[in-house]
Amino acid sequence: MLSKEQNALVTQTGPGTPMGDLFRCYWLPVLLSEELPENDCPPVRVKILSERLIAFRDTKGRYGLIDEFCPHRGPSLWFGRNEECGLRCPYHGWKFDYTGQCVDVPSEPAESGYAKKIKLKSYPVIERGGVLWTYMGPPERKPPDPEWEFAIVPREQSFVSKRYQESNWLQSMEGGIDSSHVSWLHSGNVNSDPLFKGAGGNKYNFGDLAPVFEVVEAPGGLFIGARRKAEDDQYYWRITPWVMPCFTAVPPRGDHPMHGHFWVPIDDENCWAWSYDYHPTRALTPDERTV
């Protein structure tokens, strides 16, 4: 059981917090690519690591992730017009490009250079594997682009989704990596779920309801082993990798797709629970995409 102080340390991820600084060392999934489906489409509100931001896709297909609020009178740029390579505030027409740079203040003469003095906070965004990723840390420390296998296989071999979860990221992740819940939560559909059915190891989930856990350090995270009794003096192991700061992978069952999660903080009480499924050598079936 964590103390109140320990809990605050690992669950508070806003700007300037120790865990917030850690999360900002990594590329994080922020939107599905389909949420910004075309150039000049409506902007999308984003809240991540307790920061309120606006995501948009400009006329040239470039992605922007900038402060939600216009610095003039503070209206939300979610109400703005996405036009001609920028997002224009509806209140006084101030316009910002995908980097957050103000490019037009209609009430000021262009030769004054006033617009060049105004810049919103912004973060880089890239598209990979049907996901829009952002890096929110110091520019000089930006890591290489994310290379999760699900994001680099052909799109027909992967599927990504997300759901809103009313708990902090650590509570959500802790439940996700606890393999003992499979014997109970998933007991009703193991034989019909396209990601479970027909796999030889399923019987061990119900034959041993008290798995023994062992955890070892691994490069970039941990390996979490759940050991169940099998035939005679043998054991059935399932190994779940956890990768800093909030990424997990679930071992496949038979030839079924691999599975995993990203637990991304919205704020200190809520998170996005991302799920990905992929197969490294074949396309996913329609049933595997709809499970």
ZIKA-V436141 format. One record per residue. N is the residue number from 1. RES is the residue in one letter. D_CENTER is the distance of its C-alpha to the mean C-alpha in Angstrom with 2 decimals. Layout:
BEGIN
((N | RES | D_CENTER) (N | RES | D_CENTER))
END
This chain:
BEGIN
((1 | M | 26.83) (2 | L | 25.32) (3 | S | 27.51) (4 | K | 26.54) (5 | E | 26.21) (6 | Q | 24.07) (7 | N | 21.71) (8 | A | 21.42) (9 | L | 20.83) (10 | V | 17.73) (11 | T | 16.16) (12 | Q | 16.92) (13 | T | 14.38) (14 | G | 16.11) (15 | P | 17.83) (16 | G | 20.45) (17 | T | 19.49) (18 | P | 19.50) (19 | M | 16.06) (20 | G | 14.77) (21 | D | 16.51) (22 | L | 14.97) (23 | F | 11.29) (24 | R | 12.66) (25 | C | 13.95) (26 | Y | 10.84) (27 | W | 8.84) (28 | L | 5.28) (29 | P | 3.30) (30 | V | 5.46) (31 | L | 7.51) (32 | L | 9.05) (33 | S | 12.01) (34 | E | 14.37) (35 | E | 13.68) (36 | L | 15.65) (37 | P | 18.02) (38 | E | 20.92) (39 | N | 22.52) (40 | D | 23.62) (41 | C | 21.77) (42 | P | 21.17) (43 | P | 18.65) (44 | V | 15.64) (45 | R | 15.12) (46 | V | 11.90) (47 | K | 11.78) (48 | I | 9.55) (49 | L | 11.31) (50 | S | 14.29) (51 | E | 14.81) (52 | R | 15.83) (53 | L | 15.26) (54 | I | 16.15) (55 | A | 14.66) (56 | F | 17.39) (57 | R | 18.78) (58 | D | 22.30) (59 | T | 25.49) (60 | K | 24.96) (61 | G | 21.42) (62 | R | 19.90) (63 | Y | 16.62) (64 | G | 16.94) (65 | L | 14.84) (66 | I | 17.66) (67 | D | 19.01) (68 | E | 19.47) (69 | F | 23.14) (70 | C | 26.12) (71 | P | 28.07) (72 | H | 31.36) (73 | R | 31.50) (74 | G | 27.93) (75 | P | 27.12) (76 | S | 23.60) (77 | L | 22.95) (78 | W | 21.23) (79 | F | 24.92) (80 | G | 25.52) (81 | R | 26.82) (82 | N | 24.85) (83 | E | 27.83) (84 | E | 29.32) (85 | C | 26.49) (86 | G | 25.58) (87 | L | 24.61) (88 | R | 27.84) (89 | C | 28.16) (90 | P | 30.42) (91 | Y | 32.41) (92 | H | 34.25) (93 | G | 32.68) (94 | W | 30.98) (95 | K | 28.78) (96 | F | 25.77) (97 | D | 24.44) (98 | Y | 20.93) (99 | T | 21.42) (100 | G | 22.44) (101 | Q | 26.08) (102 | C | 28.60) (103 | V | 30.75) (104 | D | 33.13) (105 | V | 34.88) (106 | P | 37.42) (107 | S | 39.70) (108 | E | 40.24) (109 | P | 42.16) (110 | A | 40.08) (111 | E | 42.56) (112 | S | 41.79) (113 | G | 38.51) (114 | Y | 37.00) (115 | A | 33.68) (116 | K | 33.06) (117 | K | 33.09) (118 | I | 30.07) (119 | K | 26.47) (120 | L | 23.33) (121 | K | 20.49) (122 | S | 18.04) (123 | Y | 15.17) (124 | P | 14.95) (125 | V | 12.72) (126 | I | 12.94) (127 | E | 12.50) (128 | R | 12.13) (129 | G | 12.11) (130 | G | 11.60) (131 | V | 8.34) (132 | L | 8.79) (133 | W | 7.70) (134 | T | 9.36) (135 | Y | 11.44) (136 | M | 13.02) (137 | G | 15.68) (138 | P | 19.28) (139 | P | 19.89) (140 | E | 22.32) (141 | R | 19.88) (142 | K | 17.16) (143 | P | 16.25) (144 | P | 16.65) (145 | D | 14.24) (146 | P | 11.64) (147 | E | 13.79) (148 | W | 12.08) (149 | E | 14.82) (150 | F | 13.08) (151 | A | 12.22) (152 | I | 15.84) (153 | V | 17.93) (154 | P | 19.56) (155 | R | 17.59) (156 | E | 20.09) (157 | Q | 19.05) (158 | S | 15.41) (159 | F | 13.63) (160 | V | 10.05) (161 | S | 9.58) (162 | K | 7.93) (163 | R | 10.19) (164 | Y | 11.12) (165 | Q | 12.46) (166 | E | 15.33) (167 | S | 15.12) (168 | N | 13.80) (169 | W | 10.92) (170 | L | 13.79) (171 | Q | 15.65) (172 | S | 12.92) (173 | M | 12.28) (174 | E | 16.07) (175 | G | 16.73) (176 | G | 14.49) (177 | I | 16.28) (178 | D | 19.65) (179 | S | 21.33) (180 | S | 24.33) (181 | H | 22.80) (182 | V | 23.05) (183 | S | 26.82) (184 | W | 26.68) (185 | L | 23.70) (186 | H | 23.77) (187 | S | 27.53) (188 | G | 28.45) (189 | N | 26.71) (190 | V | 26.62) (191 | N | 29.52) (192 | S | 28.11) (193 | D | 24.35) (194 | P | 23.89) (195 | L | 21.53) (196 | F | 24.25) (197 | K | 27.66) (198 | G | 30.33) (199 | A | 28.73) (200 | G | 31.38) (201 | G | 29.40) (202 | N | 28.81) (203 | K | 32.23) (204 | Y | 31.43) (205 | N | 28.75) (206 | F | 31.63) (207 | G | 34.37) (208 | D | 32.96) (209 | L | 31.21) (210 | A | 31.11) (211 | P | 29.00) (212 | V | 29.50) (213 | F | 26.51) (214 | E | 26.71) (215 | V | 24.22) (216 | V | 24.72) (217 | E | 23.14) (218 | A | 21.61) (219 | P | 20.69) (220 | G | 17.42) (221 | G | 17.15) (222 | L | 19.08) (223 | F | 20.52) (224 | I | 21.01) (225 | G | 23.99) (226 | A | 25.25) (227 | R | 28.94) (228 | R | 30.94) (229 | K | 34.62) (230 | A | 35.67) (231 | E | 39.19) (232 | D | 42.00) (233 | D | 40.80) (234 | Q | 37.51) (235 | Y | 33.89) (236 | Y | 30.77) (237 | W | 27.72) (238 | R | 24.02) (239 | I | 21.88) (240 | T | 18.19) (241 | P | 16.63) (242 | W | 14.35) (243 | V | 13.03) (244 | M | 12.59) (245 | P | 10.98) (246 | C | 8.76) (247 | F | 8.59) (248 | T | 11.27) (249 | A | 13.38) (250 | V | 16.10) (251 | P | 19.42) (252 | P | 20.84) (253 | R | 23.95) (254 | G | 26.71) (255 | D | 25.79) (256 | H | 22.90) (257 | P | 19.44) (258 | M | 17.12) (259 | H | 14.18) (260 | G | 11.19) (261 | H | 8.16) (262 | F | 5.07) (263 | W | 6.34) (264 | V | 5.11) (265 | P | 8.57) (266 | I | 9.98) (267 | D | 13.31) (268 | D | 15.45) (269 | E | 15.94) (270 | N | 12.91) (271 | C | 9.21) (272 | W | 6.68) (273 | A | 7.15) (274 | W | 5.49) (275 | S | 8.59) (276 | Y | 10.08) (277 | D | 13.84) (278 | Y | 16.02) (279 | H | 19.54) (280 | P | 20.65) (281 | T | 24.05) (282 | R | 24.24) (283 | A | 22.84) (284 | L | 21.29) (285 | T | 23.85) (286 | P | 23.67) (287 | D | 23.69) (288 | E | 20.74) (289 | R | 18.71) (290 | T | 19.88) (291 | V | 19.75))
END
